[in-house]
Amino acid sequence: MALNEKTRLHRLKILAELKRDHDMARLKKLAAARDESRARLEKLTRPLPLAEDPALFAARQAHLAWATQQRLSLNITLAQQTALMLDQRARTARSFGRAQALATLAARRSQRVTHSP
């Protein structure tokens, strides 16, 4: 194998690893945002104890109306975040596969060079 081909393969391998690492970091960031939205949604769905005081009951009714709107908004956000995360997961899988394939190819080529007469 010529030095130029070896250098090219090495650079491709490094570039694929950088792309894989970037995609994995982006996937982790998207998953964290989705998990935060899920936690906020779960917090809003927790039941409140019944109120005996009429003023507290009215305040809880107002809060219930607000929480319903927040849940609707969070469900939309959660769906969008999930879609972005699934798309990024596919990109990450492709970049991971490319990096692995180039690493395997580089290892085979270097093994061939060291074992050839």
Secondary structure per residue as TSV (DSSP state, phi and psi in degrees):
chain	resnum	aa	ss	phi	psi
A	1	M	-	360.0	133.8
A	2	A	-	-71.3	153.0
A	3	L	H	-59.8	-36.7
A	4	N	H	-62.6	-43.2
A	5	E	H	-65.8	-39.6
A	6	K	H	-64.6	-43.5
A	7	T	H	-64.2	-42.9
A	8	R	H	-61.8	-45.6
A	9	L	H	-63.2	-40.6
A	10	H	H	-62.9	-43.6
A	11	R	H	-66.0	-39.8
A	12	L	H	-62.3	-41.3
A	13	K	H	-62.1	-44.9
A	14	I	H	-64.5	-43.5
A	15	L	H	-62.2	-41.8
A	16	A	H	-64.6	-38.2
A	17	E	H	-66.7	-39.5
A	18	L	H	-64.3	-43.0
A	19	K	H	-63.4	-43.3
A	20	R	H	-59.9	-46.2
A	21	D	H	-64.1	-39.8
A	22	H	H	-63.6	-46.6
A	23	D	H	-64.2	-39.0
A	24	M	H	-66.3	-39.3
A	25	A	H	-65.6	-40.7
A	26	R	H	-65.3	-40.8
A	27	L	H	-62.3	-42.1
A	28	K	H	-63.2	-40.9
A	29	K	H	-64.6	-44.0
A	30	L	H	-65.5	-39.0
A	31	A	H	-65.8	-38.1
A	32	A	H	-65.9	-40.6
A	33	A	H	-64.7	-40.7
A	34	R	H	-65.5	-42.2
A	35	D	H	-62.9	-36.9
A	36	E	H	-65.8	-41.4
A	37	S	H	-64.8	-40.2
A	38	R	H	-61.0	-42.8
A	39	A	H	-64.5	-41.0
A	40	R	H	-64.0	-39.5
A	41	L	H	-65.8	-42.5
A	42	E	H	-63.5	-36.5
A	43	K	H	-64.5	-37.0
A	44	L	H	-73.2	-23.9
A	45	T	H	-89.7	-2.5
A	46	R	S	-66.9	131.9
A	47	P	-	-72.7	145.9
A	48	L	-	-100.1	148.4
A	49	P	-	-66.9	152.7
A	50	L	-	-64.1	145.6
A	51	A	-	-108.1	136.4
A	52	E	-	-87.5	-35.1
A	53	D	S	-73.6	128.4
A	54	P	H	-61.3	-36.0
A	55	A	H	-67.2	-42.5
A	56	L	H	-66.3	-37.6
A	57	F	H	-61.4	-44.0
A	58	A	H	-64.4	-40.0
A	59	A	H	-65.0	-39.8
A	60	R	H	-68.1	-34.6
A	61	Q	H	-64.7	-40.9
A	62	A	H	-64.7	-41.4
A	63	H	H	-64.7	-38.9
A	64	L	H	-61.8	-41.8
A	65	A	H	-64.4	-43.5
A	66	W	H	-63.1	-45.5
A	67	A	H	-63.0	-35.0
A	68	T	H	-63.0	-44.7
A	69	Q	H	-64.8	-40.3
A	70	Q	H	-63.6	-40.8
A	71	R	H	-63.1	-42.2
A	72	L	H	-60.2	-46.0
A	73	S	H	-64.3	-43.9
A	74	L	H	-66.2	-35.2
A	75	N	H	-64.3	-39.4
A	76	I	H	-65.0	-46.5
A	77	T	H	-59.8	-43.9
A	78	L	H	-62.7	-40.5
A	79	A	H	-64.4	-42.2
A	80	Q	H	-65.6	-43.1
A	81	Q	H	-64.0	-39.1
A	82	T	H	-64.8	-42.5
A	83	A	H	-62.2	-44.3
A	84	L	H	-62.8	-40.4
A	85	M	H	-66.9	-41.0
A	86	L	H	-65.0	-39.3
A	87	D	H	-63.8	-44.0
A	88	Q	H	-67.6	-33.5
A	89	R	H	-61.5	-40.3
A	90	A	H	-66.1	-42.3
A	91	R	H	-62.5	-42.2
A	92	T	H	-64.2	-40.2
A	93	A	H	-62.6	-41.7
A	94	R	H	-64.2	-46.3
A	95	S	H	-67.9	-33.5
A	96	F	H	-64.9	-43.7
A	97	G	H	-63.2	-41.6
A	98	R	H	-62.5	-46.4
A	99	A	H	-62.0	-40.5
A	100	Q	H	-67.7	-41.7
A	101	A	H	-63.8	-42.9
A	102	L	H	-68.2	-36.0
A	103	A	H	-65.5	-41.2
A	104	T	H	-65.1	-44.2
A	105	L	H	-62.5	-43.3
A	106	A	H	-63.9	-40.4
A	107	A	H	-65.3	-42.0
A	108	R	H	-65.4	-42.7
A	109	R	H	-64.8	-42.4
A	110	S	H	-69.0	-32.0
A	111	Q	H	-68.6	-39.9
A	112	R	H	-63.5	-40.0
A	113	V	H	-67.8	-40.9
A	114	T	H	-74.8	-25.7
A	115	H	H	-100.0	-3.1
A	116	S	-	-82.3	150.6
A	117	P	-	-71.5	360.0
